[in-house]
Amino acid sequence: MELLSGDQICNNNRAANMQRTVFYVCPVCGNVIPAAGQAAISCCGIPLPQLEPEEMSGEHTVQIEAVEDEQFVTLEHPMSKSHFISFVAWVSGDRVELVKLYPEGNAQCRLHMRGHGYLYVYCNRHGLMRKRL
């Protein structure tokens, strides 16, 4: 949109760090879009707001155990068609690993968690949550 306005655009996000990754989720189709920085993103004809993560608490707790060379992440969370975990993502300084989960499946996945970073979980009712590891 800004390009079509004719104004000069300056990109102030040149030194992107993957730990600054932001997520966008379409409320219509459920499309998940990670971005290395802020972006103007639209899906299904509507502009998507950047999701603001909250710290994990209460109902949304995770258990993590080492399995071979990966970490097995399990969430005690309902996975019905109306209330489910949509994705789990591991974000470190140099990479993003996102696993899409589906209703009526298991709320678990395996991730290659190396170093320090953030574990993100998106619940379709409660929004985006994160935990520093």
N, CA, C and O atoms as CSV, one atom per row, in Angstrom:
chain,resi,resn,atom,element,x,y,z
A,1,MET,N,N,0.817,-1.191,0.000
A,1,MET,CA,C,0.000,0.000,0.000
A,1,MET,C,C,0.862,1.256,0.000
A,1,MET,O,O,0.576,2.232,-0.693
A,2,GLU,N,N,1.945,1.202,0.812
A,2,GLU,CA,C,2.823,2.366,0.896
A,2,GLU,C,C,3.543,2.627,-0.417
A,2,GLU,O,O,3.797,3.779,-0.767
A,3,LEU,N,N,3.875,1.562,-1.149
A,3,LEU,CA,C,4.567,1.731,-2.419
A,3,LEU,C,C,3.691,2.460,-3.437
A,3,LEU,O,O,4.191,3.262,-4.226
A,4,LEU,N,N,2.417,2.189,-3.420
A,4,LEU,CA,C,1.500,2.818,-4.374
A,4,LEU,C,C,1.189,4.269,-4.026
A,4,LEU,O,O,0.677,5.006,-4.868
A,5,SER,N,N,1.491,4.692,-2.791
A,5,SER,CA,C,1.189,6.068,-2.393
A,5,SER,C,C,2.150,7.074,-3.023
A,5,SER,O,O,1.829,8.258,-3.119
A,6,GLY,N,N,3.326,6.612,-3.454
A,6,GLY,CA,C,4.284,7.512,-4.079
A,6,GLY,C,C,5.265,8.126,-3.100
A,6,GLY,O,O,6.182,8.831,-3.520
A,7,ASP,N,N,5.099,7.879,-1.789
A,7,ASP,CA,C,6.022,8.408,-0.789
A,7,ASP,C,C,7.271,7.534,-0.706
A,7,ASP,O,O,7.221,6.334,-0.977
A,8,GLN,N,N,8.394,8.150,-0.326
A,8,GLN,CA,C,9.625,7.410,-0.153
A,8,GLN,C,C,9.526,6.567,1.115
A,8,GLN,O,O,9.080,7.047,2.158
A,9,ILE,N,N,9.945,5.310,1.016
A,9,ILE,CA,C,9.862,4.376,2.139
A,9,ILE,C,C,11.265,4.028,2.595
A,9,ILE,O,O,12.126,3.686,1.784
A,10,CYS,N,N,11.491,4.118,3.901
A,10,CYS,CA,C,12.791,3.784,4.472
A,10,CYS,C,C,12.616,2.581,5.398
A,10,CYS,O,O,11.781,2.616,6.302
A,11,ASN,N,N,13.387,1.528,5.188
A,11,ASN,CA,C,13.312,0.333,6.014
A,11,ASN,C,C,14.205,0.516,7.238
A,11,ASN,O,O,15.429,0.565,7.118
A,12,ASN,N,N,13.587,0.616,8.417
A,12,ASN,CA,C,14.337,0.775,9.660
A,12,ASN,C,C,14.586,-0.546,10.363
A,12,ASN,O,O,15.068,-0.556,11.495
A,13,ASN,N,N,14.270,-1.657,9.723
A,13,ASN,CA,C,14.392,-2.972,10.326
A,13,ASN,C,C,15.503,-3.777,9.657
A,13,ASN,O,O,15.299,-4.941,9.313
A,14,ARG,N,N,16.669,-3.174,9.469
A,14,ARG,CA,C,17.738,-3.831,8.726
A,14,ARG,C,C,18.491,-4.878,9.532
A,14,ARG,O,O,18.960,-5.858,8.954
A,15,ALA,N,N,18.625,-4.714,10.827
A,15,ALA,CA,C,19.383,-5.654,11.656
A,15,ALA,C,C,18.417,-6.604,12.368
A,15,ALA,O,O,18.285,-6.559,13.591
A,16,ALA,N,N,17.755,-7.449,11.610
A,16,ALA,CA,C,16.755,-8.344,12.187
A,16,ALA,C,C,17.433,-9.458,12.974
A,16,ALA,O,O,18.416,-10.049,12.526
A,17,ASN,N,N,16.892,-9.730,14.146
A,17,ASN,CA,C,17.306,-10.837,14.992
A,17,ASN,C,C,16.112,-11.771,15.047
A,17,ASN,O,O,14.992,-11.308,15.264
A,18,MET,N,N,16.308,-13.050,14.863
A,18,MET,CA,C,15.188,-13.983,14.821
A,18,MET,C,C,14.400,-14.002,16.132
A,18,MET,O,O,13.236,-14.402,16.137
A,19,GLN,N,N,15.016,-13.576,17.251
A,19,GLN,CA,C,14.263,-13.523,18.504
A,19,GLN,C,C,13.239,-12.390,18.495
A,19,GLN,O,O,12.408,-12.301,19.399
A,20,ARG,N,N,13.289,-11.541,17.499
A,20,ARG,CA,C,12.286,-10.484,17.341
A,20,ARG,C,C,11.151,-10.923,16.407
A,20,ARG,O,O,10.362,-10.099,15.945
A,21,THR,N,N,11.081,-12.219,16.137
A,21,THR,CA,C,10.049,-12.752,15.256
A,21,THR,C,C,8.667,-12.432,15.800
A,21,THR,O,O,8.413,-12.551,16.999
A,22,VAL,N,N,7.788,-12.028,14.913
A,22,VAL,CA,C,6.398,-11.759,15.287
A,22,VAL,C,C,5.504,-12.710,14.486
A,22,VAL,O,O,5.880,-13.182,13.413
A,23,PHE,N,N,4.328,-12.977,15.025
A,23,PHE,CA,C,3.410,-13.914,14.402
A,23,PHE,C,C,2.111,-13.215,14.043
A,23,PHE,O,O,1.644,-12.320,14.747
A,24,TYR,N,N,1.544,-13.648,12.931
A,24,TYR,CA,C,0.254,-13.173,12.459
A,24,TYR,C,C,-0.604,-14.416,12.200
A,24,TYR,O,O,-0.123,-15.386,11.613
A,25,VAL,N,N,-1.869,-14.395,12.633
A,25,VAL,CA,C,-2.782,-15.515,12.412
A,25,VAL,C,C,-4.078,-14.971,11.832
A,25,VAL,O,O,-4.661,-14.026,12.363
A,26,CYS,N,N,-4.521,-15.577,10.742
A,26,CYS,CA,C,-5.765,-15.167,10.099
A,26,CYS,C,C,-6.952,-15.756,10.863
A,26,CYS,O,O,-7.011,-16.971,11.056
A,27,PRO,N,N,-7.900,-14.920,11.303
A,27,PRO,CA,C,-9.052,-15.434,12.032
A,27,PRO,C,C,-10.057,-16.163,11.135
A,27,PRO,O,O,-10.934,-16.867,11.635
A,28,VAL,N,N,-9.935,-16.001,9.819
A,28,VAL,CA,C,-10.876,-16.634,8.893
A,28,VAL,C,C,-10.420,-18.043,8.520
A,28,VAL,O,O,-11.173,-19.003,8.680
A,29,CYS,N,N,-9.182,-18.169,8.021
A,29,CYS,CA,C,-8.710,-19.467,7.528
A,29,CYS,C,C,-7.694,-20.147,8.444
A,29,CYS,O,O,-7.367,-21.315,8.238
A,30,GLY,N,N,-7.191,-19.431,9.454
A,30,GLY,CA,C,-6.219,-20.021,10.367
A,30,GLY,C,C,-4.789,-20.006,9.864
A,30,GLY,O,O,-3.921,-20.636,10.468
A,31,ASN,N,N,-4.522,-19.304,8.775
A,31,ASN,CA,C,-3.174,-19.198,8.230
A,31,ASN,C,C,-2.230,-18.617,9.276
A,31,ASN,O,O,-2.577,-17.642,9.942
A,32,VAL,N,N,-1.035,-19.202,9.435
A,32,VAL,CA,C,-0.033,-18.743,10.393
A,32,VAL,C,C,1.138,-18.166,9.612
A,32,VAL,O,O,1.695,-18.829,8.738
A,33,ILE,N,N,1.513,-16.919,9.931
A,33,ILE,CA,C,2.589,-16.255,9.207
A,33,ILE,C,C,3.605,-15.709,10.201
A,33,ILE,O,O,3.311,-14.741,10.903
A,34,PRO,N,N,4.801,-16.309,10.279
A,34,PRO,CA,C,5.860,-15.711,11.093
A,34,PRO,C,C,6.632,-14.704,10.249
A,34,PRO,O,O,6.800,-14.903,9.046
A,35,ALA,N,N,7.100,-13.629,10.867
A,35,ALA,CA,C,7.884,-12.618,10.162
A,35,ALA,C,C,9.065,-12.219,11.037
A,35,ALA,O,O,8.941,-12.169,12.261
A,36,ALA,N,N,10.202,-11.937,10.424
A,36,ALA,CA,C,11.409,-11.568,11.161
A,36,ALA,C,C,11.316,-10.173,11.758
A,36,ALA,O,O,12.219,-9.757,12.484
A,37,GLY,N,N,10.275,-9.462,11.476
A,37,GLY,CA,C,10.036,-8.123,12.011
A,37,GLY,C,C,8.627,-7.707,11.670
A,37,GLY,O,O,7.865,-8.481,11.092
A,38,GLN,N,N,8.278,-6.488,12.026
A,38,GLN,CA,C,6.930,-6.012,11.741
A,38,GLN,C,C,6.695,-5.945,10.237
A,38,GLN,O,O,7.595,-5.617,9.464
A,39,ALA,N,N,5.466,-6.265,9.841
A,39,ALA,CA,C,5.121,-6.258,8.421
A,39,ALA,C,C,3.654,-5.881,8.264
A,39,ALA,O,O,2.868,-6.000,9.204
A,40,ALA,N,N,3.297,-5.431,7.080
A,40,ALA,CA,C,1.902,-5.168,6.751
A,40,ALA,C,C,1.401,-6.387,5.998
A,40,ALA,O,O,1.668,-6.541,4.807
A,41,ILE,N,N,0.676,-7.253,6.692
A,41,ILE,CA,C,0.247,-8.528,6.135
A,41,ILE,C,C,-1.270,-8.583,6.119
A,41,ILE,O,O,-1.932,-8.164,7.068
A,42,SER,N,N,-1.814,-9.109,5.024
A,42,SER,CA,C,-3.254,-9.324,4.960
A,42,SER,C,C,-3.508,-10.740,4.453
A,42,SER,O,O,-2.699,-11.307,3.719
A,43,CYS,N,N,-4.646,-11.297,4.858
A,43,CYS,CA,C,-5.044,-12.633,4.435
A,43,CYS,C,C,-6.564,-12.639,4.366
A,43,CYS,O,O,-7.219,-12.013,5.199
A,44,CYS,N,N,-7.126,-13.323,3.405
A,44,CYS,CA,C,-8.579,-13.400,3.206
A,44,CYS,C,C,-9.193,-12.005,3.103
A,44,CYS,O,O,-10.343,-11.796,3.488
A,45,GLY,N,N,-8.410,-11.045,2.577
A,45,GLY,CA,C,-8.916,-9.703,2.346
A,45,GLY,C,C,-8.928,-8.789,3.556
A,45,GLY,O,O,-9.449,-7.677,3.468
A,46,ILE,N,N,-8.367,-9.220,4.696
A,46,ILE,CA,C,-8.329,-8.364,5.882
A,46,ILE,C,C,-6.894,-8.196,6.361
A,46,ILE,O,O,-6.113,-9.146,6.303
A,47,PRO,N,N,-6.528,-6.989,6.839
A,47,PRO,CA,C,-5.187,-6.800,7.397
A,47,PRO,C,C,-5.085,-7.517,8.741
A,47,PRO,O,O,-6.006,-7.464,9.556
A,48,LEU,N,N,-3.958,-8.186,8.960
A,48,LEU,CA,C,-3.764,-8.951,10.189
A,48,LEU,C,C,-2.969,-8.152,11.204
A,48,LEU,O,O,-1.937,-7.574,10.860
A,49,PRO,N,N,-3.428,-8.106,12.456
A,49,PRO,CA,C,-2.649,-7.436,13.493
A,49,PRO,C,C,-1.544,-8.352,13.987
A,49,PRO,O,O,-1.677,-9.576,13.949
A,50,GLN,N,N,-0.468,-7.767,14.444
A,50,GLN,CA,C,0.633,-8.519,15.037
A,50,GLN,C,C,0.151,-9.087,16.376
A,50,GLN,O,O,-0.458,-8.367,17.168
A,51,LEU,N,N,0.417,-10.362,16.632
A,51,LEU,CA,C,0.015,-10.973,17.898
A,51,LEU,C,C,0.967,-10.550,19.002
A,51,LEU,O,O,2.183,-10.555,18.810
A,52,GLU,N,N,0.430,-10.189,20.144
A,52,GLU,CA,C,1.237,-9.806,21.302
A,52,GLU,C,C,1.274,-10.982,22.276
A,52,GLU,O,O,0.232,-11.368,22.807
A,53,PRO,N,N,2.443,-11.555,22.520
A,53,PRO,CA,C,2.499,-12.735,23.399
A,53,PRO,C,C,2.366,-12.372,24.876
A,53,PRO,O,O,2.825,-11.321,25.321
A,54,GLU,N,N,1.725,-13.269,25.618
A,54,GLU,CA,C,1.650,-13.181,27.075
A,54,GLU,C,C,2.490,-14.309,27.635
A,54,GLU,O,O,2.756,-15.289,26.940
A,55,GLU,N,N,2.911,-14.181,28.885
A,55,GLU,CA,C,3.674,-15.252,29.508
A,55,GLU,C,C,2.755,-16.431,29.802
A,55,GLU,O,O,1.604,-16.241,30.194
A,56,MET,N,N,3.265,-17.658,29.612
A,56,MET,CA,C,2.472,-18.858,29.866
A,56,MET,C,C,2.117,-18.963,31.330
A,56,MET,O,O,2.922,-18.652,32.208
A,57,SER,N,N,0.878,-19.413,31.582
A,57,SER,CA,C,0.438,-19.571,32.969
A,57,SER,C,C,-0.732,-20.532,33.029
A,57,SER,O,O,-1.324,-20.871,32.005
A,58,GLY,N,N,-1.061,-20.967,34.230
A,58,GLY,CA,C,-2.258,-21.728,34.527
A,58,GLY,C,C,-2.590,-22.856,33.579
A,58,GLY,O,O,-1.926,-23.892,33.572
A,59,GLU,N,N,-3.621,-22.650,32.780
A,59,GLU,CA,C,-4.157,-23.693,31.900
A,59,GLU,C,C,-3.168,-24.107,30.806
A,59,GLU,O,O,-3.224,-25.235,30.318
A,60,HIS,N,N,-2.294,-23.228,30.433
A,60,HIS,CA,C,-1.378,-23.497,29.325
A,60,HIS,C,C,0.031,-23.747,29.859
A,60,HIS,O,O,0.875,-22.851,29.843
A,61,THR,N,N,0.277,-24.956,30.326
A,61,THR,CA,C,1.601,-25.327,30.802
A,61,THR,C,C,2.175,-26.400,29.885
A,61,THR,O,O,1.435,-27.167,29.271
A,62,VAL,N,N,3.486,-26.445,29.800
A,62,VAL,CA,C,4.152,-27.405,28.925
A,62,VAL,C,C,5.081,-28.304,29.728
A,62,VAL,O,O,5.639,-27.905,30.750
A,63,GLN,N,N,5.229,-29.520,29.240
A,63,GLN,CA,C,6.233,-30.438,29.749
A,63,GLN,C,C,7.206,-30.697,28.602
A,63,GLN,O,O,6.797,-30.943,27.467
A,64,ILE,N,N,8.494,-30.637,28.916
A,64,ILE,CA,C,9.521,-30.824,27.893
A,64,ILE,C,C,10.463,-31.916,28.363
A,64,ILE,O,O,10.978,-31.859,29.480
A,65,GLU,N,N,10.690,-32.916,27.512
A,65,GLU,CA,C,11.642,-33.980,27.846
A,65,GLU,C,C,12.517,-34.272,26.635
A,65,GLU,O,O,12.077,-34.177,25.489
A,66,ALA,N,N,13.754,-34.627,26.915
A,66,ALA,CA,C,14.698,-34.928,25.847
A,66,ALA,C,C,14.399,-36.302,25.265
A,66,ALA,O,O,14.239,-37.274,26.003
A,67,VAL,N,N,14.323,-36.380,23.932
A,67,VAL,CA,C,14.126,-37.632,23.209
A,67,VAL,C,C,15.092,-37.622,22.040
A,67,VAL,O,O,14.945,-36.833,21.107
A,68,GLU,N,N,16.088,-38.508,22.097
A,68,GLU,CA,C,17.139,-38.559,21.094
A,68,GLU,C,C,17.806,-37.194,20.996
A,68,GLU,O,O,18.304,-36.687,22.001
A,69,ASP,N,N,17.828,-36.581,19.803
A,69,ASP,CA,C,18.469,-35.272,19.649
A,69,ASP,C,C,17.455,-34.138,19.615
A,69,ASP,O,O,17.791,-33.025,19.208
A,70,GLU,N,N,16.214,-34.400,20.036
A,70,GLU,CA,C,15.155,-33.405,20.018
A,70,GLU,C,C,14.538,-33.259,21.406
A,70,GLU,O,O,14.869,-33.991,22.339
A,71,GLN,N,N,13.631,-32.288,21.510
A,71,GLN,CA,C,12.862,-32.103,22.734
A,71,GLN,C,C,11.405,-32.430,22.416
A,71,GLN,O,O,10.846,-31.944,21.432
A,72,PHE,N,N,10.798,-33.263,23.265
A,72,PHE,CA,C,9.405,-33.652,23.094
A,72,PHE,C,C,8.556,-32.734,23.959
A,72,PHE,O,O,8.640,-32.779,25.186
A,73,VAL,N,N,7.734,-31.899,23.319
A,73,VAL,CA,C,6.919,-30.896,24.008
A,73,VAL,C,C,5.484,-31.413,24.084
A,73,VAL,O,O,4.888,-31.771,23.068
A,74,THR,N,N,4.934,-31.448,25.307
A,74,THR,CA,C,3.561,-31.897,25.525
A,74,THR,C,C,2.802,-30.819,26.272
A,74,THR,O,O,3.322,-30.223,27.215
A,75,LEU,N,N,1.577,-30.568,25.851
A,75,LEU,CA,C,0.710,-29.592,26.518
A,75,LEU,C,C,-0.538,-30.307,27.017
A,75,LEU,O,O,-1.146,-31.094,26.291
A,76,GLU,N,N,-0.912,-30.030,28.249
A,76,GLU,CA,C,-2.178,-30.535,28.781
A,76,GLU,C,C,-3.237,-29.516,28.385
A,76,GLU,O,O,-3.474,-28.542,29.100
A,77,HIS,N,N,-3.867,-29.747,27.245
A,77,HIS,CA,C,-4.797,-28.767,26.696
A,77,HIS,C,C,-5.845,-29.493,25.868
A,77,HIS,O,O,-5.518,-30.457,25.177
A,78,PRO,N,N,-7.105,-29.049,25.922
A,78,PRO,CA,C,-8.112,-29.675,25.059
A,78,PRO,C,C,-7.779,-29.429,23.585
A,78,PRO,O,O,-7.219,-28.394,23.220
A,79,MET,N,N,-8.134,-30.393,22.759
A,79,MET,CA,C,-7.907,-30.262,21.319
A,79,MET,C,C,-9.211,-30.515,20.568
A,79,MET,O,O,-9.245,-31.261,19.589
A,80,SER,N,N,-10.285,-29.880,21.045
A,80,SER,CA,C,-11.579,-30.009,20.377
A,80,SER,C,C,-11.620,-29.069,19.174
A,80,SER,O,O,-10.710,-28.262,18.985
A,81,LYS,N,N,-12.649,-29.169,18.379
A,81,LYS,CA,C,-12.758,-28.305,17.194
A,81,LYS,C,C,-12.976,-26.844,17.553
A,81,LYS,O,O,-12.689,-25.960,16.746
A,82,SER,N,N,-13.478,-26.579,18.750
A,82,SER,CA,C,-13.742,-25.194,19.143
A,82,SER,C,C,-12.658,-24.596,20.041
A,82,SER,O,O,-12.610,-23.376,20.204
A,83,HIS,N,N,-11.788,-25.422,20.626
A,83,HIS,CA,C,-10.734,-24.935,21.528
A,83,HIS,C,C,-9.514,-25.835,21.374
A,83,HIS,O,O,-9.525,-26.991,21.798
A,84,PHE,N,N,-8.461,-25.292,20.763
A,84,PHE,CA,C,-7.284,-26.118,20.483
A,84,PHE,C,C,-6.026,-25.269,20.380
A,84,PHE,O,O,-6.091,-24.046,20.257
A,85,ILE,N,N,-4.886,-25.938,20.434
A,85,ILE,CA,C,-3.588,-25.309,20.188
A,85,ILE,C,C,-3.355,-25.359,18.680
A,85,ILE,O,O,-3.383,-26.434,18.081
A,86,SER,N,N,-3.126,-24.204,18.070
A,86,SER,CA,C,-2.952,-24.123,16.623
A,86,SER,C,C,-1.505,-24.382,16.201
A,86,SER,O,O,-1.262,-25.050,15.196
A,87,PHE,N,N,-0.546,-23.857,16.963
A,87,PHE,CA,C,0.851,-24.115,16.631
A,87,PHE,C,C,1.746,-23.975,17.852
A,87,PHE,O,O,1.399,-23.326,18.839
A,88,VAL,N,N,2.910,-24.605,17.749
A,88,VAL,CA,C,3.976,-24.482,18.729
A,88,VAL,C,C,5.208,-24.058,17.946
A,88,VAL,O,O,5.483,-24.616,16.883
A,89,ALA,N,N,5.952,-23.084,18.450
A,89,ALA,CA,C,7.138,-22.606,17.736
A,89,ALA,C,C,8.291,-22.403,18.704
A,89,ALA,O,O,8.097,-21.962,19.836
A,90,TRP,N,N,9.489,-22.728,18.248
A,90,TRP,CA,C,10.716,-22.467,18.985
A,90,TRP,C,C,11.467,-21.373,18.236
A,90,TRP,O,O,11.751,-21.509,17.047
A,91,VAL,N,N,11.786,-20.290,18.938
A,91,VAL,CA,C,12.481,-19.164,18.321
A,91,VAL,C,C,13.757,-18.898,19.099
A,91,VAL,O,O,13.716,-18.595,20.291
A,92,SER,N,N,14.899,-19.012,18.415
A,92,SER,CA,C,16.188,-18.691,19.030
A,92,SER,C,C,16.818,-17.554,18.233
A,92,SER,O,O,16.169,-16.976,17.361
A,93,GLY,N,N,18.047,-17.235,18.516
A,93,GLY,CA,C,18.695,-16.102,17.866
A,93,GLY,C,C,18.879,-16.245,16.372
A,93,GLY,O,O,18.961,-15.245,15.658
A,94,ASP,N,N,18.947,-17.495,15.880
A,94,ASP,CA,C,19.221,-17.683,14.455
A,94,ASP,C,C,18.212,-18.554,13.714
A,94,ASP,O,O,18.399,-18.819,12.527
A,95,ARG,N,N,17.135,-19.013,14.385
A,95,ARG,CA,C,16.182,-19.872,13.688
A,95,ARG,C,C,14.797,-19.861,14.308
A,95,ARG,O,O,14.616,-19.526,15.478
A,96,VAL,N,N,13.821,-20.238,13.483
A,96,VAL,CA,C,12.432,-20.406,13.915
A,96,VAL,C,C,11.998,-21.779,13.437
A,96,VAL,O,O,12.152,-22.118,12.264
A,97,GLU,N,N,11.451,-22.570,14.360
A,97,GLU,CA,C,10.898,-23.871,14.002
A,97,GLU,C,C,9.444,-23.878,14.446
A,97,GLU,O,O,9.153,-23.740,15.634
A,98,LEU,N,N,8.536,-24.037,13.502
A,98,LEU,CA,C,7.106,-23.963,13.779
A,98,LEU,C,C,6.464,-25.303,13.435
A,98,LEU,O,O,6.703,-25.863,12.365
A,99,VAL,N,N,5.637,-25.813,14.364
A,99,VAL,CA,C,4.906,-27.054,14.144
A,99,VAL,C,C,3.422,-26.737,14.228
A,99,VAL,O,O,2.947,-26.254,15.256
A,100,LYS,N,N,2.691,-27.002,13.166
A,100,LYS,CA,C,1.253,-26.762,13.109
A,100,LYS,C,C,0.538,-27.955,13.736
A,100,LYS,O,O,0.819,-29.105,13.398
A,101,LEU,N,N,-0.387,-27.673,14.654
A,101,LEU,CA,C,-1.200,-28.711,15.280
A,101,LEU,C,C,-2.640,-28.550,14.808
A,101,LEU,O,O,-3.032,-27.476,14.352
A,102,TYR,N,N,-3.421,-29.610,14.916
A,102,TYR,CA,C,-4.785,-29.588,14.393
A,102,TYR,C,C,-5.777,-30.070,15.449
A,102,TYR,O,O,-5.417,-30.862,16.321
A,103,PRO,N,N,-7.025,-29.598,15.376
A,103,PRO,CA,C,-8.054,-30.043,16.320
A,103,PRO,C,C,-8.210,-31.566,16.273
A,103,PRO,O,O,-8.020,-32.197,15.233
A,104,GLU,N,N,-8.555,-32.125,17.412
A,104,GLU,CA,C,-8.763,-33.553,17.596
A,104,GLU,C,C,-7.479,-34.359,17.409
A,104,GLU,O,O,-7.533,-35.585,17.311
A,105,GLY,N,N,-6.331,-33.691,17.359
A,105,GLY,CA,C,-5.039,-34.366,17.348
A,105,GLY,C,C,-4.449,-34.286,18.745
A,105,GLY,O,O,-5.136,-33.907,19.694
A,106,ASN,N,N,-3.187,-34.638,18.872
A,106,ASN,CA,C,-2.509,-34.545,20.162
A,106,ASN,C,C,-1.821,-33.198,20.295
A,106,ASN,O,O,-1.309,-32.656,19.315
A,107,ALA,N,N,-1.811,-32.660,21.500
A,107,ALA,CA,C,-1.131,-31.392,21.759
A,107,ALA,C,C,0.312,-31.696,22.134
A,107,ALA,O,O,0.723,-31.492,23.276
A,108,GLN,N,N,1.068,-32.181,21.175
A,108,GLN,CA,C,2.470,-32.525,21.397
A,108,GLN,C,C,3.239,-32.457,20.085
A,108,GLN,O,O,2.671,-32.588,19.001
A,109,CYS,N,N,4.548,-32.249,20.212
A,109,CYS,CA,C,5.402,-32.198,19.031
A,109,CYS,C,C,6.853,-32.377,19.453
A,109,CYS,O,O,7.182,-32.355,20.639
A,110,ARG,N,N,7.703,-32.553,18.468
A,110,ARG,CA,C,9.144,-32.651,18.705
A,110,ARG,C,C,9.815,-31.439,18.059
A,110,ARG,O,O,9.518,-31.083,16.918
A,111,LEU,N,N,10.721,-30.814,18.805
A,111,LEU,CA,C,11.426,-29.626,18.312
A,111,LEU,C,C,12.926,-29.786,18.516
A,111,LEU,O,O,13.369,-30.443,19.458
A,112,HIS,N,N,13.701,-29.179,17.625
A,112,HIS,CA,C,15.159,-29.105,17.780
A,112,HIS,C,C,15.470,-27.816,18.543
A,112,HIS,O,O,15.739,-26.781,17.934
A,113,MET,N,N,15.433,-27.881,19.848
A,113,MET,CA,C,15.654,-26.688,20.674
A,113,MET,C,C,17.133,-26.622,21.043
A,113,MET,O,O,17.610,-27.394,21.875
A,114,ARG,N,N,17.843,-25.705,20.426
A,114,ARG,CA,C,19.263,-25.534,20.709
A,114,ARG,C,C,19.480,-24.137,21.266
A,114,ARG,O,O,18.928,-23.162,20.758
A,115,GLY,N,N,20.280,-24.050,22.304
A,115,GLY,CA,C,20.588,-22.749,22.893
A,115,GLY,C,C,19.421,-22.187,23.673
A,115,GLY,O,O,18.532,-22.917,24.112
A,116,HIS,N,N,19.442,-20.868,23.838
A,116,HIS,CA,C,18.382,-20.177,24.567
A,116,HIS,C,C,17.407,-19.559,23.579
A,116,HIS,O,O,17.772,-19.227,22.452
A,117,GLY,N,N,16.176,-19.410,24.012
A,117,GLY,CA,C,15.181,-18.812,23.145
A,117,GLY,C,C,13.816,-18.804,23.795
A,117,GLY,O,O,13.697,-18.879,25.018
A,118,TYR,N,N,12.781,-18.711,22.966
A,118,TYR,CA,C,11.405,-18.650,23.424
A,118,TYR,C,C,10.604,-19.788,22.812
A,118,TYR,O,O,10.750,-20.109,21.632
A,119,LEU,N,N,9.758,-20.388,23.636
A,119,LEU,CA,C,8.796,-21.369,23.165
A,119,LEU,C,C,7.453,-20.649,23.063
A,119,LEU,O,O,6.944,-20.144,24.064
A,120,TYR,N,N,6.879,-20.599,21.867
A,120,TYR,CA,C,5.596,-19.944,21.631
A,120,TYR,C,C,4.515,-21.002,21.452
A,120,TYR,O,O,4.734,-22.038,20.824
A,121,VAL,N,N,3.347,-20.721,22.017
A,121,VAL,CA,C,2.175,-21.580,21.862
A,121,VAL,C,C,1.001,-20.675,21.535
A,121,VAL,O,O,0.792,-19.654,22.190
A,122,TYR,N,N,0.225,-21.058,20.502
A,122,TYR,CA,C,-0.945,-20.262,20.125
A,122,TYR,C,C,-2.216,-21.077,20.340
A,122,TYR,O,O,-2.413,-22.118,19.713
A,123,CYS,N,N,-3.080,-20.587,21.243
A,123,CYS,CA,C,-4.379,-21.178,21.517
A,123,CYS,C,C,-5.424,-20.351,20.761
A,123,CYS,O,O,-5.386,-19.122,20.804
A,124,ASN,N,N,-6.349,-21.012,20.075
A,124,ASN,CA,C,-7.312,-20.263,19.268
A,124,ASN,C,C,-8.276,-19.435,20.124
A,124,ASN,O,O,-8.938,-18.544,19.592
A,125,ARG,N,N,-8.375,-19.694,21.411
A,125,ARG,CA,C,-9.224,-18.878,22.287
A,125,ARG,C,C,-8.437,-17.859,23.105
A,125,ARG,O,O,-8.901,-16.738,23.308
A,126,HIS,N,N,-7.263,-18.235,23.570
A,126,HIS,CA,C,-6.519,-17.388,24.503
A,126,HIS,C,C,-5.361,-16.631,23.862
A,126,HIS,O,O,-4.729,-15.807,24.523
A,127,GLY,N,N,-5.076,-16.891,22.607
A,127,GLY,CA,C,-4.047,-16.135,21.915
A,127,GLY,C,C,-2.646,-16.714,22.049
A,127,GLY,O,O,-2.469,-17.892,22.361
A,128,LEU,N,N,-1.657,-15.862,21.806
A,128,LEU,CA,C,-0.252,-16.259,21.777
A,128,LEU,C,C,0.366,-16.164,23.157
A,128,LEU,O,O,0.218,-15.160,23.852
A,129,MET,N,N,1.069,-17.236,23.549
A,129,MET,CA,C,1.779,-17.265,24.829
A,129,MET,C,C,3.224,-17.680,24.565
A,129,MET,O,O,3.523,-18.351,23.577
A,130,ARG,N,N,4.110,-17.267,25.467
A,130,ARG,CA,C,5.499,-17.654,25.300
A,130,ARG,C,C,6.136,-17.959,26.648
A,130,ARG,O,O,5.668,-17.536,27.706
A,131,LYS,N,N,7.225,-18.713,26.558
A,131,LYS,CA,C,7.992,-19.063,27.754
A,131,LYS,C,C,9.465,-19.001,27.390
A,131,LYS,O,O,9.889,-19.577,26.389
A,132,ARG,N,N,10.235,-18.307,28.196
A,132,ARG,CA,C,11.683,-18.193,27.951
A,132,ARG,C,C,12.366,-19.437,28.471
A,132,ARG,O,O,12.142,-19.841,29.612
A,133,LEU,N,N,13.197,-20.048,27.647
A,133,LEU,CA,C,13.939,-21.249,28.038
A,133,LEU,C,C,15.420,-21.049,27.783
A,133,LEU,O,O,16.219,-21.947,28.047
